[in-house]
Amino acid sequence: MPPRKRPRPNETAMKMVGAQVGAARVAKGMTQRTLAEALHMDEETVASIEQGRRVLMPNVAEKMDRVLGLPGLLAVAANRMPEVDMVPAWAEEHMEREREALALSWYDTLIIPGLLQTEEYARAVFGCHVPYLGEEKIELQTSLRMKRQRILHRPTPPTLSFVMWEPVLHDRLGGDAVWREQLHHLRSCADSPGISLQVLPMRMETHAGLSGPFTLLETPDYQRLAYSETQRGSVLVRDPNEVSILSQKYAMLRSQALNFAETKGLLDRLLGEA
């Protein structure tokens, strides 16, 4: 039986929110160009939102509310937009666990971990999908990824540890500007007291993570789970023995990775070359 998926995107809701943006802009006496300039974004982006072709991100909605003098109306609409991504059941359960997790430990080898991605980098990642997802699905996937990052701003955020393989810092997905912005964001995250960020360097003689990326998670009732993805599926691991093996791997990866200061130094050097 194929994995259960959520319903198709609610395109009507997107068009309705877009129409609200257009009406508020006209009432303010602004053109799409002047609104785009005030928001520091492309005119085409504003047009796409108004036409219901691009999802209105919550952070963009908040900026629009300020520029258009609205009492948070667009932010409410953006945050209450029906979930528009098609999420397999196994991934959906993982995201639910992630939202309430006490602690997350994340090892990645191919891309920047999702919780640390900038919006433009996330958009570039989904744009690399084969077969091509199309603009609409890319925007929907990007919107969902940005919403997942809300856990970083919880009143009591989870304890977060990340280990990423050095090559992901050199790939310039989305182009040089996107790469520079992503590096700056990582450098800022490295200074956050609640985030442990380490890079596993290249040219290693021993490597505990050759089997691929995975995430460890601790729930509010102190249950320990693991999650891993493959090309065509993923698995949420509950078996204590399997979780223990991945926990041992993660501990070894942290010992093999650059320490916090060395990781910041590497990011600083890359930014100096950017």
C-alpha positions in Angstrom: 0.0 0.0 0.0 1.5 3.4 -0.9 2.1 6.0 1.9 -0.9 8.0 2.9 -0.7 11.6 1.7 -2.5 14.8 2.5 -5.0 16.3 0.1 -4.1 18.4 -2.9 -3.1 22.1 -2.2 -6.0 24.5 -1.5 -5.4 26.7 -4.5 -8.6 28.7 -3.8 -7.2 29.7 -0.4 -4.0 30.9 -2.0 -6.0 33.0 -4.6 -8.1 34.5 -1.8 -5.1 35.6 0.3 -3.5 37.0 -2.9 -6.7 39.0 -3.6 -6.6 40.4 -0.1 -3.0 41.5 -0.7 -4.0 43.2 -3.9 -7.0 44.9 -2.4 -4.9 46.2 0.5 -2.2 47.5 -1.8 -4.7 49.4 -4.0 -6.4 50.9 -0.9 -3.0 52.1 0.2 -2.4 53.7 -3.2 0.6 51.6 -4.0 1.6 49.8 -7.2 3.1 46.3 -7.2 6.4 47.9 -7.9 6.3 50.4 -5.0 5.1 47.6 -2.6 7.9 45.3 -3.8 10.5 48.1 -3.2 9.1 48.7 0.3 9.5 45.0 1.0 12.9 44.7 -0.7 11.7 42.0 -3.0 11.1 41.5 -6.8 8.0 43.0 -8.3 7.3 39.5 -9.9 7.2 38.0 -6.4 4.4 40.4 -5.4 2.5 39.7 -8.6 2.8 36.0 -8.1 1.4 36.3 -4.5 -1.5 38.4 -5.6 -2.3 36.0 -8.4 -2.3 33.0 -6.0 0.7 31.4 -7.8 3.1 31.8 -4.8 2.4 31.1 -1.2 2.4 34.1 1.1 5.1 33.2 3.7 4.3 34.3 7.3 7.4 36.5 7.6 6.5 38.3 4.3 2.9 38.7 5.5 4.1 40.4 8.6 6.2 42.9 6.6 3.2 43.5 4.3 1.0 44.2 7.3 3.4 46.9 8.5 3.9 48.5 5.1 0.2 48.5 4.3 -0.9 49.6 7.7 -2.9 46.4 8.4 -3.6 45.1 12.0 -1.9 41.7 11.4 -4.6 40.5 8.9 -2.3 39.1 6.3 -0.1 37.4 9.0 -3.2 35.7 10.4 -4.2 34.5 6.9 -0.7 33.2 6.1 -0.4 31.3 9.4 -3.9 29.7 9.0 -3.4 28.7 5.4 -4.3 25.0 5.1 -1.2 22.9 5.0 -0.5 22.7 1.3 2.3 20.2 1.0 1.7 16.5 0.2 3.4 14.8 3.1 3.8 11.0 3.4 2.5 9.5 6.7 6.0 8.5 8.0 7.3 12.0 7.4 4.2 13.7 8.9 4.6 11.7 12.1 8.3 12.7 12.3 7.4 16.4 11.9 4.8 16.2 14.6 7.4 14.7 17.0 9.9 17.3 15.9 7.5 20.2 16.8 7.4 19.1 20.4 10.9 17.6 20.8 13.0 18.3 23.9 16.2 17.7 21.9 17.3 17.1 18.3 20.6 15.8 17.0 21.0 16.0 13.3 23.7 14.6 11.0 23.6 15.6 7.3 25.9 14.9 4.4 24.3 16.4 1.2 22.6 19.7 2.2 22.4 22.1 5.1 20.0 20.7 7.8 16.5 21.9 7.1 16.1 23.7 10.4 19.1 25.9 9.5 18.2 26.6 5.9 17.4 30.1 4.7 14.3 30.5 2.6 16.2 31.0 -0.7 18.5 28.0 0.0 15.4 25.8 0.8 13.9 27.0 -2.5 17.0 26.1 -4.4 17.1 22.6 -2.7 13.6 21.9 -3.9 14.4 23.3 -7.3 17.0 20.5 -7.7 14.3 17.8 -7.4 14.2 15.3 -10.3 11.7 15.2 -11.9 11.2 19.0 -11.6 8.5 19.8 -9.1 7.2 23.0 -10.8 7.1 26.5 -9.3 3.9 25.9 -7.3 5.1 22.8 -5.5 8.5 24.3 -4.9 6.8 27.3 -3.2 4.6 25.0 -1.1 7.5 22.8 0.0 9.5 25.9 0.9 6.6 27.3 2.9 6.3 24.1 4.9 10.1 24.0 5.6 10.0 27.6 6.9 7.1 26.7 9.2 9.1 23.9 10.7 11.7 26.4 11.9 9.1 27.9 14.3 10.4 25.4 16.9 13.6 27.5 17.1 11.5 30.3 18.5 9.5 28.4 21.1 9.4 29.9 24.6 11.6 26.9 25.5 13.3 25.8 22.3 14.7 22.3 22.0 18.4 21.6 22.6 19.9 21.4 19.1 23.0 19.7 17.9 24.1 19.6 14.2 26.9 17.8 12.5 27.3 18.4 8.8 29.9 17.1 6.3 32.1 19.9 5.0 31.2 19.5 1.2 27.7 20.9 1.9 29.4 24.2 2.8 31.1 24.4 -0.6 28.1 23.6 -2.9 26.6 26.8 -4.2 22.9 25.7 -4.5 20.9 28.7 -5.9 24.0 30.7 -6.8 26.7 32.8 -5.1 24.2 35.2 -3.4 22.2 32.4 -1.9 25.4 30.6 -0.8 26.7 33.7 0.9 23.4 34.4 2.7 23.3 30.8 3.9 26.9 31.0 5.2 26.1 34.2 7.1 23.0 32.5 8.6 25.0 29.5 9.7 27.6 31.7 11.3 24.9 33.5 13.2 23.5 30.1 14.3 26.9 29.0 15.5 26.8 31.9 18.0 23.4 30.9 19.4 23.5 29.5 22.9 21.0 26.8 22.2 22.6 25.5 19.0 25.7 23.2 18.8 27.1 23.4 15.3 30.0 21.2 14.1 31.5 20.4 10.7 32.9 17.0 9.9 36.0 17.9 7.7 37.0 16.3 4.5 40.1 14.0 4.2 39.0 11.9 7.2 40.9 8.7 7.8 37.9 7.3 9.9 34.3 8.2 9.4 31.4 7.1 11.6 28.6 8.4 9.2 29.2 6.5 6.0 25.7 5.0 6.1 24.1 8.4 5.5 22.3 11.1 7.3 19.9 10.7 10.3 18.3 12.6 13.1 17.9 11.7 16.8 14.9 13.0 18.7 13.8 13.1 22.4 10.1 13.5 23.0 8.5 15.3 26.0 8.0 12.0 27.7 11.7 11.2 27.3 11.2 8.6 24.5 14.2 8.4 22.2 13.5 8.1 18.4 15.5 8.3 15.2 14.6 9.3 11.7 16.4 8.6 8.4 15.7 9.3 4.8 16.5 7.4 1.6 16.0 8.3 -2.1 12.4 7.1 -2.2 11.3 6.8 1.4 12.0 7.3 5.1 11.7 5.5 8.4 10.9 6.6 11.9 12.9 4.3 14.2 11.5 3.3 17.6 13.4 0.2 18.4 15.7 1.0 21.4 18.5 -1.1 20.1 18.5 0.6 16.7 18.2 4.1 18.3 21.1 3.2 20.6 23.3 2.2 17.5 22.6 5.6 15.9 23.2 7.4 19.1 26.6 5.8 19.3 27.3 6.8 15.7 26.3 10.4 16.5 28.6 10.5 19.5 31.5 9.3 17.4 30.7 11.8 14.7 30.8 14.7 17.2 34.2 13.5 18.4 35.5 13.3 14.8 34.1 16.7 13.8 35.7 20.1 14.3 34.9 21.6 17.7 32.7 24.7 18.0 35.6 27.2 17.7 37.1 25.4 14.7 33.7 25.3 13.0 33.3 29.1 13.5 36.8 29.5 12.1 36.0 27.5 9.0 32.8 29.5 8.4 34.7 32.8 8.8 37.3 31.6 6.3 34.6 30.7 3.8 32.9 34.0 4.3 36.2 35.8 3.7 36.4 34.0 0.3 32.7 34.7 -0.5 
